[in-house]
C-alpha cells in the first residue's frame, strides 16, 4: 500500500500499466522511464523534494511544462503541445484522517506513454486514485487515468454542493418559520463556500472548454480533447448548481435583512406609541413639580389621586386622538 510520504528520490508512488491497463506498483526508490516499451507509467512526485526537482529538469519536457511543475503558481491552467498536455488543477488537501476544506495545487503532464503528477501537499483525489488502482481497477491510457483523477475532484465538489444545497434548504425553512436566530452567520458561511466552489469550477470550466470547444485546443492530443469534452459536461452541471445556490443565498440575505428591518420598525413603532402616551403624563407631573403657589390640589388630601387621574385621562385622550388619526389601529 503506497503512502503519501516521500522517498529518497522524491517519488510518492509510481505505477506501471501493461497493454491491458492493469497496474502494478513500482519501488519508490526507482525512477521509471517515461517511455516504457509497452503500456504506460504514472509517476507521482513530491515537488518540495530537491531530488524530484532535479529529475524533472533532466527530462525531455517542454520548458513550459517544466515551469508548470516547478513554479509556485497556484492558478488553474492548461497548456499543450502536439504530443503533450500540462497544467494545474485545484484539489482538496488531505489531512491526517480525511480531506479538509483547504485547496491545494495538483500539477500534471500527460504524454502518450506517461502521466506525471506532482504536489506540495497531500491531495485527496490522488490518494483516492491510488486506492482504486490498488483494488485492481484498470486504466486504459494516461488520459483515462487523468480523467479518473479529475472525476474524483469533481466528486468532492459534488459532495460539497449537495451539502451546500441541504444547508440552504434548512436555512430557508427556518427563515420562513421565523425561527432562525443566527441567520446572517449561516447564510454568510453558505456564500463563502459557494464562492470557493464557484472559483474552482470556473477554473475547470475555462480549462476544459478551451480544449473542447475553442480554436486553441485543435492542435492538442486527441485523447486529451476527448477527455476535456466529457469532463466539461459534468463541470457545467455543477457550475449551474453552484450559481443557483449563490442566487438563493443572496435572496435569503435580502429576506433576513427585510425581516430584521421590519422587526426594528415594529420596535420603534411600539416605542413611539409609548412615548406619545406618556408624554402628557410627563408634562403634568413636571408641571405639578414646580414649587410655586397657585397649583391646584396642593392643599387637598386627595391631590395625588386627582393628579394621577389627570395623567391617565391625558394618556387616554392621546390614545383616542392617535386612533382617530389612524396612527394606531384601524
VEXDREN-2710 file (C-alpha; in Angstrom, 1 decimal):
% VEXDREN-2710
k/r/px/py/pz
1/UNK/0.0/0.0/0.0
2/UNK/1.6/3.3/-1.0
3/UNK/1.7/6.2/1.4
4/UNK/1.9/10.0/1.0
5/UNK/5.4/10.1/2.4
6/UNK/8.2/10.9/0.1
7/UNK/11.1/8.5/-0.7
8/UNK/14.8/9.4/-1.0
9/UNK/14.2/10.2/-4.7
10/UNK/11.1/12.4/-4.0
11/UNK/8.8/9.7/-5.5
12/UNK/5.5/9.4/-3.6
13/UNK/4.4/6.4/-5.7
14/UNK/4.8/5.1/-9.2
15/UNK/2.7/2.6/-11.2
16/UNK/3.4/0.7/-14.4
17/UNK/0.4/-0.3/-16.6
18/UNK/0.5/-3.1/-19.1
19/UNK/-1.1/-3.1/-22.5
20/UNK/-4.5/-4.0/-21.0
21/UNK/-4.3/-1.2/-18.4
22/UNK/-3.6/-3.4/-15.4
23/UNK/-1.5/-1.5/-12.8
24/UNK/1.5/-2.7/-10.8
25/UNK/3.3/-0.7/-8.1
26/UNK/7.0/0.2/-8.7
27/UNK/9.5/0.5/-6.0
28/UNK/9.7/4.2/-5.0
29/UNK/13.5/4.3/-5.0
30/UNK/13.4/3.6/-8.7
31/UNK/12.6/6.4/-11.2
32/UNK/10.9/4.7/-14.1
33/UNK/11.5/5.6/-17.8
34/UNK/8.8/7.9/-19.2
35/UNK/8.9/5.9/-22.5
36/UNK/8.4/2.3/-21.5
37/UNK/8.5/-0.5/-24.1
38/UNK/4.8/-1.3/-23.6
39/UNK/1.9/0.2/-21.7
40/UNK/2.5/3.5/-19.8
41/UNK/3.6/4.7/-16.3
42/UNK/2.2/7.0/-13.7
43/UNK/4.8/8.8/-11.6
44/UNK/3.6/11.0/-8.6
45/UNK/6.3/13.3/-7.2
46/UNK/6.7/15.4/-4.1
47/UNK/7.6/18.7/-5.7
48/UNK/9.2/20.0/-2.4
49/UNK/11.9/17.4/-2.7
50/UNK/15.1/18.7/-4.4
51/UNK/15.8/15.3/-6.0
52/UNK/12.4/15.3/-7.7
53/UNK/13.0/18.9/-8.9
54/UNK/16.4/17.9/-10.3
55/UNK/14.9/14.8/-12.1
56/UNK/12.2/17.0/-13.7
57/UNK/14.9/19.3/-15.1
58/UNK/16.7/16.3/-16.6
59/UNK/13.6/15.1/-18.6
60/UNK/13.0/16.0/-22.2
61/UNK/9.9/18.0/-21.5
62/UNK/9.0/21.4/-22.9
63/UNK/10.2/24.3/-20.9
64/UNK/6.7/25.5/-20.3
65/UNK/5.8/22.1/-18.9
66/UNK/8.8/22.0/-16.6
67/UNK/8.0/25.5/-15.4
68/UNK/4.4/24.5/-14.6
69/UNK/5.7/21.6/-12.5
70/UNK/8.3/23.6/-10.6
71/UNK/6.7/27.0/-10.2
72/UNK/4.9/28.3/-7.2
73/UNK/1.9/29.5/-9.3
74/UNK/-1.4/28.1/-7.9
75/UNK/-3.8/29.4/-10.5
76/UNK/-5.6/26.7/-12.6
77/UNK/-4.2/26.5/-16.1
78/UNK/-3.9/24.1/-19.0
79/UNK/-1.5/24.2/-22.0
80/UNK/-0.3/21.8/-24.6
81/UNK/1.9/20.9/-27.5
82/UNK/1.2/18.5/-30.3
83/UNK/2.2/15.5/-28.1
84/UNK/1.8/16.7/-24.5
85/UNK/-0.7/18.5/-22.3
86/UNK/0.2/20.0/-18.9
87/UNK/-1.4/22.2/-16.4
88/UNK/-2.5/22.9/-12.8
89/UNK/-5.8/21.8/-11.2
90/UNK/-7.2/22.5/-7.7
91/UNK/-7.8/19.6/-5.3
92/UNK/-8.7/19.3/-1.6
93/UNK/-5.8/19.0/0.7
94/UNK/-5.9/15.7/2.6
95/UNK/-5.4/15.9/6.3
96/UNK/-4.2/13.0/8.5
97/UNK/-7.7/11.5/8.8
98/UNK/-9.6/12.7/5.8
99/UNK/-9.9/15.6/3.3
100/UNK/-10.0/19.1/4.5
101/UNK/-11.7/22.2/3.2
102/UNK/-8.4/23.8/2.1
103/UNK/-7.4/23.7/-1.6
104/UNK/-4.0/22.7/-3.0
105/UNK/-2.5/22.6/-6.5
106/UNK/-2.1/19.4/-8.5
107/UNK/0.4/19.8/-11.3
108/UNK/0.5/17.3/-14.2
109/UNK/1.9/16.4/-17.6
110/UNK/0.2/13.9/-19.9
111/UNK/2.0/12.1/-22.7
112/UNK/1.3/9.1/-24.9
113/UNK/3.1/6.8/-22.5
114/UNK/3.1/8.5/-19.2
115/UNK/1.2/10.6/-16.7
116/UNK/3.4/12.8/-14.5
117/UNK/1.8/14.4/-11.4
118/UNK/3.2/16.4/-8.5
119/UNK/2.1/18.2/-5.4
120/UNK/3.4/20.1/-2.4
121/UNK/0.7/19.0/0.0
122/UNK/-1.1/15.6/0.2
123/UNK/-4.2/15.7/-2.1
124/UNK/-7.4/13.8/-1.8
125/UNK/-8.2/12.9/-5.4
126/UNK/-4.7/11.5/-5.9
127/UNK/-5.0/9.3/-2.9
128/UNK/-8.4/8.0/-4.0
129/UNK/-7.0/7.2/-7.4
130/UNK/-4.1/5.2/-5.9
131/UNK/-6.5/3.3/-3.7
132/UNK/-8.6/2.4/-6.7
133/UNK/-5.6/1.1/-8.5
134/UNK/-4.6/-1.0/-5.5
135/UNK/-8.1/-2.6/-5.7
136/UNK/-7.2/-3.6/-9.2
137/UNK/-9.1/-1.1/-11.3
138/UNK/-7.5/-0.7/-14.7
139/UNK/-6.7/2.4/-16.7
140/UNK/-6.5/2.2/-20.4
141/UNK/-4.3/5.2/-21.1
142/UNK/-2.7/8.2/-19.4
143/UNK/-5.6/10.4/-20.4
144/UNK/-8.1/7.9/-18.9
145/UNK/-6.1/7.9/-15.7
146/UNK/-6.0/11.7/-15.6
147/UNK/-9.8/11.7/-16.3
148/UNK/-10.2/9.4/-13.3
149/UNK/-8.3/11.8/-11.1
150/UNK/-10.4/14.8/-12.2
151/UNK/-13.5/12.7/-11.7
152/UNK/-12.5/12.4/-8.0
153/UNK/-12.0/16.1/-7.8
154/UNK/-15.5/16.7/-9.3
155/UNK/-17.0/14.1/-6.9
156/UNK/-15.6/16.1/-4.0
157/UNK/-17.1/19.3/-5.4
158/UNK/-20.4/17.4/-5.9
159/UNK/-20.4/16.3/-2.3
160/UNK/-19.8/19.9/-1.2
161/UNK/-22.5/21.2/-3.5
162/UNK/-25.0/18.7/-2.1
163/UNK/-24.2/19.7/1.5
164/UNK/-24.5/23.3/0.5
165/UNK/-27.9/22.8/-1.0
166/UNK/-29.1/21.0/2.1
167/UNK/-27.8/23.7/4.3
168/UNK/-29.5/26.3/2.1
169/UNK/-32.8/24.4/2.3
170/UNK/-32.5/24.2/6.1
171/UNK/-31.8/28.0/6.5
172/UNK/-34.7/28.8/4.1
173/UNK/-37.1/26.7/6.1
174/UNK/-36.1/28.3/9.4
175/UNK/-36.3/31.8/7.9
176/UNK/-39.8/31.2/6.6
177/UNK/-40.9/29.9/10.0
178/UNK/-39.2/32.9/11.6
179/UNK/-37.2/30.6/13.9
180/UNK/-33.7/31.5/12.8
181/UNK/-31.6/33.5/15.2
182/UNK/-28.2/33.0/13.6
183/UNK/-29.3/33.6/10.0
184/UNK/-26.7/36.1/8.9
185/UNK/-23.8/33.9/10.1
186/UNK/-25.2/30.7/8.4
187/UNK/-26.0/32.5/5.2
188/UNK/-22.6/34.1/5.2
189/UNK/-21.0/30.7/5.6
190/UNK/-23.0/29.4/2.6
191/UNK/-21.9/32.3/0.4
192/UNK/-18.3/31.9/1.3
193/UNK/-18.4/28.2/0.5
194/UNK/-20.3/28.8/-2.7
195/UNK/-17.8/31.5/-3.8
196/UNK/-14.9/29.0/-3.2
197/UNK/-16.6/26.3/-5.2
198/UNK/-17.6/28.7/-8.0
199/UNK/-14.0/29.8/-8.4
200/UNK/-12.8/26.2/-8.5
201/UNK/-15.4/25.2/-11.1
202/UNK/-14.9/28.3/-13.1
203/UNK/-11.2/27.5/-13.5
204/UNK/-12.0/23.9/-14.6
205/UNK/-14.7/25.1/-17.0
206/UNK/-12.3/27.6/-18.7
207/UNK/-9.6/24.9/-19.0
208/UNK/-11.7/22.1/-20.4
209/UNK/-13.8/24.4/-22.6
210/UNK/-10.6/25.7/-24.2
211/UNK/-9.7/22.2/-25.3
212/UNK/-13.2/21.0/-26.1
213/UNK/-14.7/24.0/-28.0
214/UNK/-12.2/26.7/-28.9
215/UNK/-9.7/27.1/-31.7
216/UNK/-6.7/26.9/-29.3
217/UNK/-7.3/23.3/-28.5
218/UNK/-7.3/22.0/-32.0
219/UNK/-3.6/21.0/-32.0
220/UNK/-3.9/19.3/-28.6
221/UNK/-3.7/15.5/-28.4
222/UNK/-6.9/13.8/-29.5
223/UNK/-7.2/11.8/-26.2
224/UNK/-6.9/14.9/-24.1
225/UNK/-9.5/16.7/-26.2
226/UNK/-12.0/13.8/-25.8
227/UNK/-11.3/13.8/-22.0
228/UNK/-11.9/17.5/-21.8
229/UNK/-15.2/17.3/-23.6
230/UNK/-16.5/14.6/-21.2
231/UNK/-15.4/16.5/-18.1
232/UNK/-16.8/19.8/-19.4
233/UNK/-20.3/18.4/-19.3
234/UNK/-20.1/17.5/-15.6
235/UNK/-18.4/20.7/-14.7
236/UNK/-21.1/22.8/-16.4
237/UNK/-23.8/21.0/-14.5
238/UNK/-22.1/21.6/-11.2
239/UNK/-21.4/25.2/-12.2
240/UNK/-25.1/25.9/-12.7
241/UNK/-25.9/24.3/-9.3
242/UNK/-23.4/26.5/-7.5
243/UNK/-24.7/29.6/-9.3
244/UNK/-28.2/28.6/-8.2
245/UNK/-27.0/28.3/-4.6
246/UNK/-25.4/31.7/-4.8
247/UNK/-28.6/33.3/-6.1
248/UNK/-30.6/31.7/-3.3
249/UNK/-28.1/32.8/-0.7
250/UNK/-28.4/36.4/-1.9
251/UNK/-32.2/36.2/-1.8
252/UNK/-32.0/34.7/1.8
253/UNK/-29.7/37.6/2.8
254/UNK/-32.3/40.1/1.4
255/UNK/-35.1/38.2/3.2
256/UNK/-33.2/38.3/6.5
257/UNK/-32.4/42.0/6.1
258/UNK/-36.1/42.8/5.3
259/UNK/-37.3/40.8/8.3
260/UNK/-34.7/42.5/10.5
261/UNK/-35.8/45.9/9.3
262/UNK/-39.5/45.0/9.9
263/UNK/-38.6/43.8/13.4
264/UNK/-36.8/47.1/14.1
265/UNK/-39.6/49.1/12.7
266/UNK/-42.1/47.4/14.9
267/UNK/-40.0/48.0/17.9
268/UNK/-39.6/51.7/17.0
269/UNK/-43.3/51.9/16.4
270/UNK/-44.1/50.5/19.9
271/UNK/-41.6/52.8/21.4
272/UNK/-43.0/55.8/19.6
273/UNK/-46.6/54.9/20.8
274/UNK/-45.4/54.5/24.4
275/UNK/-43.6/57.8/24.2
276/UNK/-46.7/59.6/22.9
277/UNK/-48.9/58.1/25.6
278/UNK/-46.6/59.1/28.4
279/UNK/-45.7/62.5/27.1
280/UNK/-48.9/64.2/28.5
281/UNK/-48.4/62.5/31.9
282/UNK/-44.8/63.6/31.9
283/UNK/-45.9/67.1/31.2
284/UNK/-48.5/67.1/34.0
285/UNK/-46.1/65.6/36.6
286/UNK/-43.5/68.1/35.6
287/UNK/-46.0/71.0/35.9
288/UNK/-47.1/69.9/39.4
289/UNK/-43.5/69.5/40.4
290/UNK/-43.0/73.3/40.3
291/UNK/-42.8/74.8/43.8
292/UNK/-44.9/77.8/43.3
293/UNK/-48.2/78.9/44.8
294/UNK/-51.5/78.6/42.9
295/UNK/-51.1/75.0/41.9
296/UNK/-54.5/73.1/42.2
297/UNK/-55.0/70.4/44.8
298/UNK/-51.9/71.4/46.7
299/UNK/-53.8/71.6/50.0
300/UNK/-56.2/68.8/49.1
301/UNK/-55.9/65.5/50.9
302/UNK/-56.9/63.7/47.6
303/UNK/-54.5/65.8/45.5
304/UNK/-52.3/62.9/44.5
305/UNK/-55.4/61.0/43.3
306/UNK/-56.5/63.9/41.2
307/UNK/-53.1/64.3/39.6
308/UNK/-53.0/60.6/38.8
309/UNK/-56.4/60.7/37.3
310/UNK/-55.4/63.7/35.2
311/UNK/-52.3/61.8/33.9
312/UNK/-54.5/58.8/32.9
313/UNK/-57.1/61.0/31.3
314/UNK/-54.4/62.8/29.3
315/UNK/-52.9/59.4/28.1
316/UNK/-56.4/58.2/27.2
317/UNK/-57.1/61.4/25.3
318/UNK/-53.8/61.0/23.4
319/UNK/-54.7/57.4/22.6
320/UNK/-58.1/58.4/21.2
321/UNK/-56.5/61.2/19.1
322/UNK/-53.9/58.7/17.7
323/UNK/-56.6/56.2/16.8
324/UNK/-58.7/58.8/15.1
325/UNK/-55.8/60.0/13.0
326/UNK/-55.0/56.4/12.1
327/UNK/-51.6/56.3/13.7
328/UNK/-52.5/53.1/15.6
329/UNK/-55.2/50.6/14.9
330/UNK/-57.6/50.9/12.0
END
